[in-house]
Amino acid sequence: MREYLLVILTGITVTYLLVTPVKRLALLIGAQSPVRDRDVHSVPTPRVGGLAMFGGLLGALVMAKALPHMQKVFEETKTAEAVILAGGLIVLLGIADDLWDIDALTKLSGQVAASGILIMNGVRLTTIPMPDGGSLALPPQYGVPLTVFVVVATINAVNFIDGLDGLAAGVVGIAAFALFLLSYRLADVIDIPLLIGPTMIAGVLVGVCIGFLAHNFHPARIFMGDTGSMLIGLLISAATVQLIELFDPTLAEEYRIFPLWLPLLLVPMVVVVPYADMLLAVWRRTNQGRSPFAPDKHHLHHRLLRLGHSHRRSVLIMYGWVSLVGSCMVAISFVPPNSPDVLALVVGITLLVAALGAALMVGVPRIMARRAAAAAAEAVSDDTDSFTRQPV
């Protein structure tokens, strides 16, 4: 664990320190987010902050290579090479989009190309763990397109929620932390050395997100832009794909852990908020006869603002939902296979907390609005009384 903590700390430090020079570069080259109708910021803000995140990724990987336990990843796999090359392509694509607003088809092509780089370096789905403890082999004609779909869908899901200060970095950081805990348990506690790779990627992503969030939480001094949102989407999808690919489901029974088709659900469930936002946006825009990539102000975070939540509270609510789902998925991984009562208890507590959270999310703004209206009415009444009591 000490090596992982050192890698995470390196990612935090390098990313945090690089944000200031990247911000200056953004101002120099004119990479700023203008104030548009669909945005919530009120002043032009530098973007391409993802460039600092990529620097944090490189710094953390350099540190990992110098550590004896993690050297296995660099010696026995191409994991690090895959994320560096694919991440580099995504960053170049993101910089071009942050500068010139390239079209959706070009971005999609670049995302598919980055997925191809991952696949060519061994990060692809070759098997899918099944609930019965076995696994389903995926020949290349199925495994390759499925891997591309997972990577591209995750990249765009993260990109869709990057609409409030600190939202994308926080949501992905929480999801990556949940993935890190699950991967760490498998890699170190159960001693599956091959899983050091996805554990390392998830840990690096946690560090990168925390380091950037220090500059990006409301009020943000810099935006990650498509440069950053696509990069962190790529990293979390790469960690998930490799975790699923390398885990042997027959070990679940041997170690009496919950059947590990769980990684199949982990990221879709932990990142359920951006996935849901993306699917709703595509459905909404298609029904209106518009392009699925056309921007609007009807994302989940916009709806929270319209409910009456402040900018920060809207972001924290999204954090809370992702944390709740992530905690549930990690807790499930600790449930023994033949313990339906414990599993039901974990799921029941999660649903109870979710119901309470939904009630508070909707009810709190209404209560505050009523109190504000009552206070305003009382103030007006006091002013009227004082006026009528004045001598003529």
N, C-alpha and C positions, 0 to 999 in steps of 0.2 A: 504493500500500500504506500510505503514511503516514496517509492519511485514514481508512482502515479501522481501522488500529491505534488512532487517536485515538477513534474511535467505540467500539471494544471497551473501551478504557481508561475511557471515560466510563460505559459500562454497568457495568463492574466497580465503579467508585468510587461512583456514585449508589446502586446496589443495596446495596453494603456499608454505606454510611452510613445508609440508610433502615431497615435491619433493626432497629436499636435502638429508634427510635420506634414502629415497627410492633409490636415485641415488647411494649412498654408498652401500646399500644392493645389488643393481644390479651388481656393480663391484665386490662385495664380492662373489656372487654366480655365477658369469660369465654370467649374462644375458645381453649380448651386441649384437648389430646388426653388423654383419661383413659386409665388403664392398663387395657387389655382383654386377654382371653385370647390373641387372635391377634397382639397387638403384641409388640415386643421391647424397648420402653423401659420403665423401671421407675418413673419419676416423671412426673406430669402435665407436659406441655410445651406452651408457646404455639404456636399455628399461625397461619394466614392470612399466612405469610411471603411468599406469592405477591404480596401487595400491594406489598411492597418491590421485587419483581422487575418488577412493572408500572411502578413509579416509575422503575426503571432503564431499562426500555424507552423510556419517554417522554423521559427525560434524554438517552439515546443518540440518539434520533431528532431532538431539538432540536439537538444537536451536528451531526448529519449534515446537517440543513437549512442550517446556517451554512457548510458546506464547499463550495467551488466545484464539485468533481467530482461530489458526490452530490446537488447541487441538481436535477440532471436527473430524479432519481426523483420529487421532489415537483412538478416542473413538468410532466412528461410522463406520469406515471402516478398512479394512486390507491393505490399500494402501501402507503404510510405510513398513509394514512387508513383503509385496509382493516384493517390489523393493529391500529391503535389502537381502532377501533370494535368489531371482533370480539373483541379482547383485553379491552376494557372490559366487554363483556357476559359473557364467560367469567369474569372476575374477580368480578363481582357474583354470578354463579351460584355460584362457588366459595366466596365469603364466606358466602352463605346456607347452603351445605352444611356448611361448617366450623362454623357456629353452631348449625344446627338439624337436620343430617343429613336433607336432603330425599331424596325417593324417586328411584329409578333412572330412572323414566320422565320425571320433570321434568328431571333432569340431561341425559338424552338429547335432550329437546326443546330445551333451551338450547344444546346442542352443535350441533344441526342449524341452529338460528337463527344461531349464530355463523358456521357454514359458509355460510349464505345471505348474510350480510353480506360475506364475502370474495368470493363469486361476483358479487354486485351491484356490487362495486368492481373487477371485472376479474380477480380471482385465481381462475381456474378452468381446467380442462383443456379445450382446444379441439382439440388434436391430440396424438397419441401417436407418438413416433419409433419407427420400425421397424428391425429388424436389417439390412434390405437397403439402408438409407440413405434411404428415403423416409419418409413420415409418413402416419398414418391420421387423417383429419379426424373430429372428434366433433361431431355436431349437438347442440344444447342438450338434447334429450331423453335423450342418453346422457352427455354431458359433465358436466351438472349433477349427476345422481345419483352419478356416479363420483367427482366432486370431493368431494361430501358424504361418501361412504363413506371416502375416503382420509383426510379431516380427522378425522372422528369415530373411525375405527379407530385413528389415531395418538394422538389425545387419550386414549382409553381404554387403549391399550397403555402409555403413559407413566404413567397413573394407577395401573395394576395393579402396576407395579414400585416404587411409592413406599412401600416397607415397611421400609427400613433407612436409617439416617442417611447422608445424602449420596449415596444410590444414584441417585435420579431425576435430580438436578442434574448429577451426574458423567456418567452415561450419555448424557443428552441433550446436555450440553456437548461431549462427545467426538464424538457424531454430528454436531452442528452445526459443529464444527471441520472434520470431513471434508467436509461439504457446502460449507463456506466455501472450502476449498482448491480444490475442483472448480469452484465458481462463479467464484472469483477468476481461475482460469486462463482460463476462457471469457470473462469480462467484460473483463479487462485485458490478459492476455497475447495472446489471439486478437482482442481489441478488438471485443467485441460489447456496445455501450453499454446495450442494453436489459436485460442481465443484471446491471447494477449493483443492481437492486432485490432479487432473491433473495440476492445476495452480502451486501448490507447487512443484511438480516433475519438471515441466518445469523451474521454477525459480531456483531450486537447480542445475539443469543441466547447466543453464546459468553461475552460479557462479563457478561450477567445471571447465567448459571449459575455462573461463577467467583466473582462478587461474593457470591452467596448461599451458595456452598459453604464460604466462609470461616467462616460461622456454623453451618453445617448438618452438617459432617463430624463423625463420632463422637468424643466425645459431643455430640450436637446441642443447641444452646441454643434453637433454634426450628425448627419444621417449616414446609415450604411449604404443606402442606394441599392440598385439591383446588383451592384458589385458584391455587396455583403449578403443580401438576402438569398441570392442564388448560391453563393459559396456555402453558407451554413446549411442550406437545404441539401446540397450535394453531400456534405460531410455526414449528416445524420442518416441519409439514405445509404451511403457507403458502409457505415458502421452496422446498420441493420442488415443489409444484404450479406455482409461477411459473417455476422453472427449466425444468421440462419443457415448459411452455406456450410460453415465449419462444425456446427454442433451435431453430435451423434445422438439421435433421440433414444437409442437403446440404453444410454447411460442414465436416463431419467428413472427407470425402474431400479437400476443397480444402486443409485444414490438416494432413492426414495424422495425425489423432488417432483414437483408438478410437471406433467408431460410438457416438454419444451417445444411444443408448437407455439408456445407463448410469444417468442420473438416475432412470429407472424402478426400478432395482434398488438405488440407493444407500441411500435411507432404509430400505426394508424389510430390506436386508442389514445396515446399520449398526445399526438398531434391532431386529435379529433377536432379541435377548434379550427385550425387553419384548413383542414380537409373539408369540414362542414361549410366553412365560409366560401371556399373555392367552388364546391358543388352548387351551393345556393346561388352564387354569382353567375355561374355558367347557365344554370336553369333560368334565372331571372332575365339575363340578357338575351338568351336564345328566344324566350317567349316574347320578348319585345322586338324581335327581328334585328337585334344588334349582334355585333361580334362578341364572342365569349370573353375576349380580351379588352373590350371597351371599358374605360374607367367609369365609376359612378360613386355615389356617396351612400350606398346601402349595405356596406359591409357590416359585420357584427359589431365592430368597434364604433362605427358611426351610429348604430342603433342604440348602443349603450349611452352615447353622448346625448342622443335625443330623449332617452328615458329620464335624463336629468343628472346623470353621473358626471363628475368632473373628469378631466383628462387623466389625472393620476389614478383616480378610483376606477375608471374604466379599464386601465391597464392592469391594475392589481386584481380586478375581478377575473380577467382573462388568465392571469397567473394562477389564481386560485383554482379555476376549473382544470387547467392542465396539471397542476400539482395534485389535485384530488384523483384524477384518472391515473397519473403516473404512480402515485402511492398505492393505489389499488392493484395495479398490475405487478408492481414489485412485491407487494404483500402476497399476492396469489402465487408467485414463484416460490415462496417459502412454505406453501401448504402441501403436506404429503399427499401422494396420489389418491389414497383411499380415505380421505377425510372430507366427505361432502358437508358435514356440519360446520367445519371450520371455514370451508370455502363459502358456504351460504352466509356465515356470519360476516366475513370480509366484504362480500358483495352487498349484504344488507346494510352494513354501516356506511358503505360508500353511497348507496342510493339515498339513505336517510340524510346524510350530509349534503348531497346534491340537491335534494328537495328543499332543505332548509336554506341552502345558498340561493336557489332560484327564487324562493319567496322573499328573501332579503333583497336580492338584486332588483326585483320589481317593486317591492313595497317601500324600501327606504327612500328613494327619490320622491315618491308620492307623499309620504309622511312629512319629509322636509319641505316639500312644496306647500303643503297645507299649513304647516307651522309658519312658513314665511308669509303666506297670504294672510294668516290670522294676525301676525305681528304687524303687517302693513296696514291692515284694516284697523287695528287698535291704535296705531300711530295716527292715522287719519282721524279717528274718532277723538283722540286726545287733542289734536289741533283744532277740531271743530268746537269742542267744549271750551277750550281756552279762548277761542274767538268770541263765542257767545257770551262768555262771562266778563268780557271787557266792558268798562263803563262807556255809556254813550256821551 
